[in-house]
């Protein structure tokens, strides 16, 4: 990686990166992203979680059941090792195998190792594959206090990023985190979406007044962010559905990544990740970076 493409994110022994994969093709991009972000560092690892086999018949011979579980585990581990070898070649990376429900186990592993980032694959754009795969990513986002980078089929250092900003502390942290993933020449768009029309009507001056204040607030915010040299930060304001506008603006600007904050503390708050984040995770063809509370 040249100086012109050097980014601020780099895993360390104290705050490593976890790349989650099940060995299937939909996780290929996550392993590639791990190689791009982790480089040759020993501070990142590949983690695969073997889910329990469904119990079809309670009366099934215990010996046969144990053999089936062992075979299932071995098949997945072999698939992951083949995947890592196929993508990384001779580059060595630690592969750890855990057991249980993928989202909860990965979240716990991230907490135990003080991980700075979890990378997971979004999967292909077949509707069934995306819905099933994205549910795992959404469960992970709801379960963890670690930032999650969900990547689509392709990942590289972003040249353009759209950050959803609602002026909450979490969205500001999402903006600062996103800036660590870009390099010289990149553009980071800070995007605020105005409230619903009925609420906006309560604001003196309507949308025009709201837009003026929001742009001024974001311009002030930029002065407090650590912006890498050669990176341009551009505020913008839209009106309407936040998820839809963020996705549309990302497409219009040919962004490589979307960054959003999620309010993930407490059971109810985690379920509310559903509104904006769910829409973006399920529909985005590009990487999505989530910053929890």
FILORO-82779 format. One record per atom (N, C-alpha, C): residue in three letters; x, y negated, z. Coordinates in steps of 0.02 Angstrom, whole numbers, padded with zeros to 5 digits, always signed. Layout:
% FILORO-82779
ALAXYZ...
This chain:
% FILORO-82779
UNK+00043+00060+00000UNK+00000+00000+00000UNK+00044-00062+00000UNK+00035-00106-00048UNK+00077-00165-00054UNK+00056-00219-00005UNK+00099-00270+00003UNK+00083-00324+00050UNK+00017-00358+00031UNK+00003-00362-00035UNK-00057-00396-00057UNK-00121-00358-00040UNK-00113-00293-00025UNK-00172-00254-00009UNK-00172-00231+00064UNK-00126-00258+00104UNK-00123-00240+00174UNK-00184-00266+00211UNK-00214-00224+00252UNK-00274-00245+00289UNK-00261-00242+00363UNK-00306-00273+00401UNK-00296-00279+00473UNK-00316-00217+00511UNK-00356-00173+00481UNK-00376-00113+00517UNK-00322-00059+00510UNK-00300-00032+00565UNK-00252+00023+00565UNK-00261+00062+00629UNK-00276+00126+00624UNK-00284+00166+00685UNK-00219+00173+00724UNK-00224+00182+00788UNK-00165+00191+00831UNK-00177+00251+00876UNK-00125+00272+00911UNK-00134+00328+00958UNK-00183+00309+01013UNK-00183+00245+01032UNK-00228+00222+01085UNK-00300+00213+01060UNK-00309+00199+00996UNK-00376+00191+00967UNK-00377+00225+00898UNK-00380+00291+00898UNK-00376+00329+00835UNK-00439+00324+00793UNK-00435+00352+00733UNK-00493+00355+00688UNK-00514+00428+00680UNK-00579+00439+00680UNK-00607+00506+00670UNK-00642+00508+00602UNK-00625+00557+00561UNK-00659+00568+00498UNK-00702+00631+00506UNK-00767+00623+00501UNK-00813+00678+00510UNK-00831+00710+00442UNK-00826+00776+00438UNK-00842+00811+00376UNK-00869+00880+00392UNK-00911+00906+00347UNK-00934+00974+00353UNK-00905+01018+00297UNK-00858+00989+00259UNK-00826+01027+00205UNK-00862+01024+00139UNK-00922+00994+00138UNK-00960+00990+00076UNK-00939+00929+00035UNK-00958+00930-00029UNK-00938+00877-00075UNK-00960+00809-00052UNK-01017+00804-00019UNK-01042+00739+00003UNK-00997+00706+00055UNK-00950+00746+00084UNK-00903+00719+00133UNK-00834+00704+00102UNK-00825+00717+00038UNK-00760+00706+00006UNK-00737+00633+00014UNK-00783+00586+00003UNK-00765+00516+00006UNK-00743+00495+00076UNK-00771+00527+00127UNK-00751+00511+00196UNK-00678+00530+00207UNK-00658+00588+00181UNK-00588+00609+00188UNK-00542+00562+00149UNK-00564+00543+00089UNK-00524+00495+00049UNK-00518+00428+00086UNK-00573+00406+00115UNK-00571+00343+00153UNK-00523+00348+00212UNK-00522+00407+00243UNK-00475+00417+00298UNK-00403+00409+00275UNK-00388+00436+00216UNK-00321+00430+00188UNK-00304+00358+00172UNK-00352+00321+00145UNK-00340+00250+00128UNK-00329+00208+00190UNK-00371+00218+00241UNK-00367+00177+00301UNK-00314+00201+00350UNK-00304+00266+00353UNK-00257+00293+00402UNK-00187+00298+00376UNK-00180+00299+00309UNK-00114+00306+00279UNK-00079+00369+00304UNK-00016+00363+00321UNK+00021+00421+00345UNK+00022+00425+00421UNK-00019+00383+00453UNK-00021+00380+00526UNK-00045+00446+00556UNK-00017+00463+00614UNK-00040+00521+00651UNK-00101+00504+00694UNK-00122+00441+00691UNK-00176+00418+00735UNK-00245+00427+00705UNK-00252+00474+00659UNK-00320+00490+00635UNK-00324+00565+00624UNK-00384+00590+00630UNK-00394+00662+00623UNK-00460+00676+00589UNK-00464+00737+00563UNK-00526+00761+00532UNK-00562+00804+00583UNK-00626+00791+00593UNK-00665+00830+00641UNK-00724+00861+00604UNK-00733+00926+00614UNK-00792+00959+00588UNK-00831+00990+00645UNK-00896+00983+00643UNK-00939+01010+00697UNK-00981+01066+00669UNK-00975+01124+00698UNK-01013+01183+00676UNK-01079+01185+00714UNK-01134+01176+00679UNK-01199+01177+00711UNK-01220+01248+00728UNK-01258+01258+00782UNK-01281+01325+00800UNK-01325+01354+00745UNK-01320+01419+00734UNK-01364+01452+00687UNK-01434+01456+00717UNK-01486+01446+00675UNK-01555+01453+00701UNK-01568+01525+00722UNK-01603+01533+00777UNK-01620+01601+00801UNK-01682+01624+00764UNK-01672+01672+00719UNK-01728+01697+00678UNK-01767+01749+00716UNK-01731+01795+00750UNK-01765+01849+00787UNK-01733+01856+00855UNK-01769+01842+00909UNK-01740+01846+00976UNK-01714+01916+00992UNK-01744+01967+00962UNK-01724+02035+00977UNK-01663+02058+00937UNK-01634+02014+00896UNK-01577+02031+00855UNK-01519+02056+00898UNK-01487+02109+00875UNK-01431+02138+00911UNK-01379+02084+00926UNK-01359+02079+00990UNK-01313+02025+01011UNK-01246+02030+00976UNK-01223+02090+00964UNK-01159+02098+00929UNK-01163+02071+00859UNK-01218+02088+00824UNK-01227+02063+00756UNK-01235+01987+00756UNK-01270+01961+00806UNK-01279+01888+00810UNK-01212+01854+00820UNK-01170+01881+00863UNK-01104+01852+00875UNK-01061+01854+00812UNK-01066+01908+00775UNK-01028+01914+00713UNK-01052+01862+00662UNK-01118+01851+00660UNK-01146+01802+00613UNK-01122+01732+00631UNK-01120+01716+00696UNK-01097+01651+00718UNK-01024+01641+00700UNK-00983+01692+00713UNK-00912+01688+00699UNK-00900+01679+00624UNK-00938+01716+00583UNK-00930+01710+00510UNK-00951+01642+00485UNK-01005+01615+00514UNK-01029+01548+00496UNK-00976+01496+00513UNK-00946+01502+00571UNK-00895+01455+00593UNK-00834+01460+00548UNK-00812+01520+00533UNK-00753+01530+00491UNK-00764+01502+00421UNK-00824+01511+00394UNK-00840+01486+00327UNK-00834+01410+00324UNK-00861+01376+00375UNK-00859+01303+00376UNK-00787+01278+00386UNK-00751+01309+00431UNK-00682+01288+00443UNK-00639+01297+00380UNK-00648+01353+00346UNK-00611+01365+00284UNK-00629+01312+00231UNK-00694+01294+00228UNK-00716+01244+00179UNK-00684+01177+00193UNK-00679+01159+00257UNK-00649+01094+00275UNK-00575+01094+00260UNK-00540+01148+00277UNK-00468+01151+00263UNK-00455+01149+00188UNK-00497+01183+00149UNK-00490+01180+00075UNK-00503+01109+00050UNK-00553+01076+00079UNK-00569+01008+00059UNK-00511+00960+00074UNK-00483+00965+00133UNK-00427+00922+00152UNK-00368+00934+00107UNK-00354+00998+00092UNK-00297+01015+00049UNK-00309+00989-00022UNK-00371+00995-00046UNK-00388+00972-00114UNK-00381+00897-00120UNK-00400+00860-00069UNK-00401+00787-00073UNK-00334+00756-00054UNK-00303+00783-00002UNK-00242+00753+00025UNK-00178+00787+00000UNK-00185+00845-00032UNK-00125+00880-00055UNK-00083+00904+00003UNK-00020+00888+00002UNK+00026+00911+00054UNK+00027+00866+00115UNK-00010+00810+00112UNK-00010+00765+00170UNK-00043+00799+00229UNK-00008+00799+00285UNK-00032+00834+00344UNK-00080+00790+00385UNK-00134+00820+00407UNK-00180+00786+00452UNK-00211+00838+00498UNK-00221+00819+00560UNK-00248+00867+00609UNK-00322+00878+00595UNK-00343+00943+00596UNK-00413+00961+00587UNK-00437+00993+00651UNK-00489+00965+00680UNK-00516+00990+00743UNK-00586+01017+00732UNK-00600+01075+00759UNK-00666+01106+00752UNK-00702+01105+00819UNK-00763+01077+00819UNK-00804+01074+00879UNK-00870+01108+00866UNK-00909+01121+00918UNK-00972+01156+00910UNK-01028+01116+00943UNK-01088+01119+00910UNK-01146+01085+00938UNK-01183+01044+00886UNK-01222+00996+00909UNK-01257+00951+00863UNK-01209+00899+00837UNK-01200+00892+00772UNK-01149+00848+00743UNK-01148+00777+00771UNK-01205+00743+00771UNK-01206+00673+00792UNK-01183+00664+00864UNK-01211+00703+00910UNK-01194+00696+00981UNK-01122+00717+00994UNK-01099+00770+00962UNK-01032+00795+00974UNK-00979+00746+00948UNK-00991+00718+00889UNK-00944+00669+00860UNK-00943+00606+00903UNK-01001+00584+00925UNK-01004+00525+00969UNK-00965+00537+01033UNK-00972+00596+01062UNK-00937+00612+01124UNK-00861+00616+01111UNK-00841+00646+01055UNK-00770+00650+01039UNK-00740+00581+01030UNK-00778+00536+00999UNK-00754+00467+00989UNK-00746+00432+01056UNK-00793+00443+01101UNK-00788+00412+01168UNK-00729+00440+01207UNK-00720+00506+01202UNK-00666+00538+01240UNK-00597+00516+01217UNK-00591+00500+01153UNK-00525+00481+01126UNK-00517+00406+01118UNK-00568+00368+01140UNK-00567+00295+01132UNK-00558+00276+01058UNK-00593+00312+01014UNK-00586+00301+00942UNK-00608+00230+00923UNK-00573+00201+00875UNK-00590+00134+00851UNK-00639+00136+00793UNK-00645+00194+00761UNK-00688+00200+00702UNK-00705+00273+00689UNK-00768+00284+00668UNK-00790+00349+00643UNK-00806+00340+00569UNK-00779+00383+00527UNK-00794+00381+00455UNK-00835+00442+00437UNK-00890+00432+00402UNK-00934+00487+00381UNK-00957+00475+00310UNK-00977+00528+00276UNK-01001+00522+00207UNK-01075+00509+00203UNK-01094+00466+00156UNK-01166+00453+00144UNK-01197+00507+00101UNK-01157+00542+00062UNK-01185+00593+00019UNK-01202+00568-00050UNK-01231+00613-00090UNK-01248+00597-00159UNK-01314+00560-00162UNK-01331+00536-00222UNK-01391+00496-00229UNK-01452+00535-00252UNK-01448+00601-00248UNK-01508+00641-00254UNK-01551+00627-00193UNK-01616+00615-00203UNK-01659+00591-00149UNK-01660+00638-00090UNK-01663+00704-00102UNK-01666+00751-00046UNK-01600+00752-00009UNK-01544+00754-00047UNK-01478+00754-00015UNK-01467+00691+00026UNK-01488+00634-00001UNK-01476+00571+00033UNK-01516+00567+00097UNK-01580+00586+00095UNK-01622+00581+00154UNK-01596+00626+00209UNK-01579+00689+00192UNK-01554+00736+00242UNK-01486+00714+00268UNK-01441+00694+00223UNK-01374+00673+00244UNK-01376+00609+00285UNK-01418+00562+00263UNK-01420+00497+00297UNK-01450+00503+00367UNK-01494+00552+00378UNK-01522+00560+00444UNK-01467+00577+00494UNK-01418+00617+00473UNK-01361+00633+00517UNK-01322+00570+00532UNK-01309+00528+00481UNK-01272+00466+00492UNK-01312+00420+00539UNK-01377+00415+00528UNK-01417+00372+00571UNK-01418+00397+00643UNK-01423+00462+00652UNK-01420+00490+00720UNK-01353+00474+00752UNK-01300+00477+00712UNK-01233+00461+00739UNK-01230+00388+00760UNK-01256+00343+00718UNK-01255+00272+00735UNK-01294+00258+00799UNK-01349+00295+00808UNK-01390+00286+00868UNK-01357+00315+00930UNK-01312+00363+00920UNK-01283+00399+00976UNK-01218+00370+01001UNK-01182+00332+00959UNK-01114+00312+00976UNK-01107+00238+00991UNK-01057+00222+01031UNK-01039+00152+01044UNK-00978+00133+01004UNK-00959+00176+00955UNK-00901+00165+00912UNK-00925+00142+00843UNK-00892+00094+00811UNK-00911+00074+00743UNK-00909+00134+00696UNK-00956+00135+00649UNK-00961+00190+00601UNK-00955+00161+00530UNK-00911+00191+00490UNK-00906+00173+00420UNK-00934+00231+00380UNK-00992+00220+00349UNK-01024+00271+00308UNK-01009+00255+00235UNK-00976+00302+00201UNK-00952+00289+00133UNK-00991+00330+00082UNK-01000+00301+00023UNK-01032+00335-00032UNK-00981+00376-00070UNK-00995+00391-00134UNK-00951+00434-00173UNK-00880+00406-00183UNK-00873+00340-00181UNK-00807+00309-00195UNK-00791+00259-00139UNK-00728+00257-00118UNK-00708+00207-00069UNK-00638+00182-00084UNK-00630+00117-00080UNK-00564+00085-00084UNK-00566+00022-00041UNK-00510-00011-00033UNK-00508-00072+00005UNK-00558-00122-00026UNK-00607-00147+00012UNK-00658-00190-00016UNK-00631-00257-00043UNK-00656-00277-00101UNK-00640-00342-00129UNK-00696-00393-00114UNK-00754-00367-00099UNK-00811-00410-00081UNK-00853-00374-00029UNK-00873-00410+00023UNK-00912-00381+00078UNK-00970-00428+00094UNK-01029-00399+00104UNK-01086-00437+00128UNK-01099-00419+00200UNK-01100-00470+00244UNK-01111-00459+00316UNK-01178-00490+00335UNK-01222-00449+00363UNK-01285-00475+00388UNK-01274-00510+00454UNK-01292-00575+00457UNK-01280-00615+00517UNK-01346-00643+00543UNK-01363-00625+00605UNK-01423-00654+00636UNK-01405-00696+00697UNK-01339-00712+00702UNK-01311-00754+00755UNK-01309-00720+00824UNK-01326-00656+00827UNK-01317-00619+00889UNK-01243-00603+00897UNK-01223-00588+00958UNK-01153-00570+00971UNK-01132-00510+00930UNK-01178-00462+00923UNK-01162-00401+00885UNK-01148-00416+00812UNK-01188-00459+00781UNK-01177-00475+00711UNK-01113-00515+00701UNK-01094-00556+00750UNK-01031-00592+00746UNK-00973-00543+00750UNK-00979-00494+00794UNK-00927-00442+00798UNK-00924-00401+00734UNK-00981-00390+00702UNK-00981-00354+00638UNK-00943-00394+00585UNK-00952-00460+00586UNK-00916-00503+00539UNK-00841-00499+00551UNK-00820-00503+00615UNK-00749-00500+00630UNK-00719-00432+00612UNK-00757-00379+00625UNK-00733-00312+00607UNK-00726-00304+00531UNK-00775-00330+00494UNK-00772-00325+00421UNK-00710-00360+00394UNK-00691-00415+00425UNK-00632-00452+00402UNK-00568-00412+00410UNK-00569-00362+00452UNK-00509-00319+00461UNK-00502-00269+00404UNK-00554-00262+00363UNK-00553-00213+00309UNK-00539-00243+00241UNK-00526-00308+00238UNK-00515-00340+00173UNK-00443-00367+00170UNK-00422-00382+00110UNK-00354-00407+00100UNK-00355-00471+00058UNK-00296-00497+00044UNK-00288-00559+00006UNK-00330-00557-00058UNK-00368-00610-00070UNK-00409-00616-00130UNK-00480-00592-00123UNK-00496-00564-00065UNK-00564-00538-00054UNK-00612-00595-00035UNK-00677-00583-00044UNK-00729-00630-00023UNK-00776-00595+00025UNK-00789-00627+00081UNK-00836-00602+00131UNK-00896-00649+00133UNK-00954-00624+00116UNK-01015-00664+00115UNK-01052-00654+00182UNK-01061-00708+00219UNK-01100-00706+00281UNK-01172-00723+00262UNK-01216-00674+00271UNK-01285-00683+00247UNK-01335-00683+00304UNK-01371-00738+00309UNK-01425-00743+00358UNK-01492-00743+00321UNK-01539-00705+00347UNK-01606-00702+00317UNK-01656-00736+00363UNK-01691-00785+00338UNK-01738-00824+00378UNK-01795-00780+00404UNK-01827-00801+00458UNK-01883-00763+00486UNK-01942-00760+00438UNK-01993-00721+00458UNK-02053-00714+00417UNK-02085-00783+00405UNK-02124-00787+00352UNK-02155-00850+00331UNK-02196-00882+00387UNK-02233-00839+00424UNK-02275-00868+00477UNK-02233-00898+00533UNK-02175-00867+00549UNK-02131-00895+00600UNK-02093-00955+00573UNK-02075-00950+00510UNK-02038-01005+00479UNK-02079-01069+00477UNK-02145-01060+00471UNK-02190-01118+00469UNK-02189-01158+00533UNK-02167-01127+00588UNK-02163-01162+00651UNK-02102-01207+00656UNK-02055-01198+00609UNK-01994-01238+00609UNK-02006-01304+00573UNK-01992-01358+00606UNK-02000-01423+00574UNK-01957-01429+00512UNK-01989-01443+00456UNK-01952-01448+00394UNK-01952-01384+00354UNK-01981-01329+00382UNK-01987-01266+00345UNK-01920-01235+00327UNK-01919-01199+00271UNK-01859-01162+00252UNK-01800-01208+00238UNK-01812-01265+00207UNK-01757-01310+00190UNK-01719-01331+00253UNK-01757-01348+00306UNK-01725-01367+00369UNK-01690-01308+00402UNK-01723-01250+00399UNK-01693-01190+00427UNK-01627-01174+00392UNK-01628-01176+00325UNK-01568-01160+00286UNK-01510-01207+00303UNK-01526-01271+00310UNK-01474-01320+00326UNK-01441-01304+00393UNK-01484-01289+00443UNK-01457-01274+00510UNK-01419-01208+00510UNK-01445-01158+00475UNK-01412-01093+00473UNK-01344-01097+00439UNK-01340-01135+00384UNK-01276-01143+00349UNK-01225-01180+00393UNK-01250-01230+00430UNK-01205-01267+00475UNK-01180-01222+00531UNK-01224-01180+00557UNK-01205-01134+00611UNK-01154-01083+00586UNK-01165-01057+00525UNK-01118-01008+00498UNK-01050-01040+00481UNK-01052-01102+00458UNK-00989-01137+00445UNK-00950-01146+00509UNK-00985-01161+00564UNK-00952-01166+00629UNK-00926-01099+00651UNK-00965-01046+00638UNK-00944-00979+00656UNK-00878-00960+00622UNK-00871-00978+00559UNK-00811-00962+00521UNK-00748-00989+00555UNK-00754-01048+00586UNK-00696-01078+00619UNK-00673-01037+00679UNK-00717-00994+00705UNK-00700-00953+00764UNK-00680-00882+00745UNK-00686-00865+00682UNK-00667-00798+00659UNK-00593-00797+00640UNK-00562-00740+00648UNK-00493-00730+00626UNK-00496-00707+00553UNK-00487-00755+00508UNK-00492-00742+00436UNK-00423-00730+00407UNK-00410-00672+00377UNK-00344-00659+00348UNK-00327-00710+00293UNK-00264-00722+00284UNK-00242-00768+00232UNK-00264-00746+00163UNK-00289-00793+00124UNK-00310-00778+00056UNK-00379-00747+00050UNK-00415-00743+00107UNK-00483-00716+00106UNK-00533-00774+00109UNK-00582-00773+00065UNK-00632-00826+00061UNK-00695-00804+00097UNK-00722-00846+00141UNK-00784-00831+00177UNK-00838-00879+00153UNK-00894-00852+00130UNK-00947-00893+00101UNK-01014-00879+00135UNK-01042-00928+00170UNK-01108-00919+00201UNK-01164-00926+00149UNK-01218-00890+00160UNK-01276-00895+00117UNK-01338-00879+00157UNK-01395-00908+00138UNK-01458-00898+00174UNK-01512-00876+00124UNK-01552-00827+00143UNK-01608-00804+00102UNK-01671-00803+00146UNK-01727-00791+00114UNK-01791-00788+00150UNK-01828-00726+00129UNK-01851-00687+00178UNK-01889-00627+00162UNK-01867-00567+00204UNK-01871-00508+00175UNK-01853-00447+00210UNK-01777-00440+00213UNK-01750-00435+00273UNK-01677-00435+00282UNK-01643-00378+00245UNK-01667-00317+00255UNK-01635-00260+00223UNK-01635-00265+00148UNK-01692-00284+00119UNK-01697-00289+00046UNK-01651-00343+00019UNK-01648-00400+00052UNK-01606-00455+00028UNK-01532-00439+00034UNK-01513-00406+00087UNK-01442-00388+00094UNK-01422-00339+00038UNK-01464-00290+00024UNK-01450-00242-00029UNK-01447-00277-00098UNK-01495-00322-00110UNK-01497-00357-00174UNK-01436-00402-00183UNK-01418-00437-00130UNK-01362-00483-00134UNK-01296-00444-00143UNK-01291-00387-00111UNK-01232-00345-00119UNK-01226-00323-00192UNK-01283-00306-00223UNK-01281-00286-00294UNK-01263-00346-00338UNK-01292-00404-00324UNK-01279-00464-00365UNK-01206-00485-00362UNK-01175-00477-00304UNK-01105-00499-00295UNK-01055-00442-00309UNK-01082-00384-00327UNK-01040-00325-00339UNK-00997-00309-00278UNK-01028-00314-00221UNK-00992-00300-00159UNK-00973-00227-00154UNK-00920-00214-00117UNK-00896-00146-00106UNK-00916-00119-00038UNK-00940-00164+00005UNK-00959-00143+00073UNK-01010-00190+00102UNK-01054-00163+00143UNK-01102-00202+00182UNK-01085-00190+00256UNK-01086-00244+00296UNK-01073-00237+00368UNK-01132-00266+00407UNK-01154-00229+00456UNK-01211-00251+00496UNK-01199-00233+00569UNK-01229-00272+00613UNK-01227-00256+00684UNK-01289-00216+00703UNK-01281-00171+00750UNK-01338-00132+00774UNK-01342-00140+00849UNK-01402-00148+00872UNK-01411-00154+00945UNK-01423-00084+00971UNK-01371-00052+00997UNK-01375+00019+01012UNK-01376+00038+01085UNK-01389-00007+01131UNK-01389+00011+01201UNK-01459+00029+01224UNK-01464+00087+01255UNK-01529+00109+01281UNK-01569+00146+01229UNK-01614+00189+01252UNK-01652+00232+01207UNK-01695+00192+01158UNK-01733+00144+01184UNK-01778+00106+01140UNK-01738+00067+01088UNK-01684+00035+01110UNK-01643-00004+01063UNK-01615+00040+01009UNK-01594+00101+01026UNK-01566+00146+00976UNK-01618+00164+00924UNK-01680+00174+00946UNK-01732+00191+00898UNK-01747+00133+00851UNK-01736+00071+00876UNK-01748+00012+00834UNK-01694+00000+00782UNK-01642+00041+00784UNK-01592+00037+00730UNK-01627+00050+00664UNK-01688+00078+00668UNK-01725+00097+00609UNK-01739+00043+00558UNK-01753-00018+00577UNK-01777-00069+00530UNK-01727-00086+00475UNK-01679-00128+00490UNK-01631-00151+00439UNK-01580-00097+00423UNK-01550-00068+00474UNK-01496-00020+00463UNK-01521+00041+00425UNK-01580+00067+00442UNK-01605+00126+00408UNK-01616+00112+00334UNK-01646+00055+00318UNK-01657+00038+00248UNK-01592+00034+00210UNK-01541+00002+00240UNK-01477-00007+00206UNK-01440+00059+00200UNK-01438+00099+00253UNK-01404+00164+00251UNK-01435+00208+00197UNK-01501+00210+00194UNK-01534+00255+00147UNK-01531+00232+00075UNK-01523+00168+00064UNK-01526+00143-00005UNK-01459+00119-00033UNK-01410+00108+00010UNK-01348+00078-00014UNK-01304+00126-00054UNK-01283+00105-00114UNK-01236+00146-00153UNK-01164+00133-00133UNK-01153+00086-00088UNK-01085+00068-00067UNK-01077+00081+00008UNK-01015+00074+00032UNK-01000+00087+00102UNK-01039+00040+00148UNK-01058+00066+00206UNK-01094+00027+00257UNK-01056+00033+00322UNK-01036-00024+00350UNK-01000-00027+00413UNK-01047-00051+00467UNK-01056-00013+00520UNK-01101-00034+00574UNK-01062-00047+00637UNK-01078-00102+00669UNK-01047-00122+00732UNK-01099-00118+00787UNK-01091-00072+00835UNK-01140-00067+00889UNK-01133-00122+00941UNK-01181-00127+00984UNK-01179-00177+01037UNK-01119-00165+01083
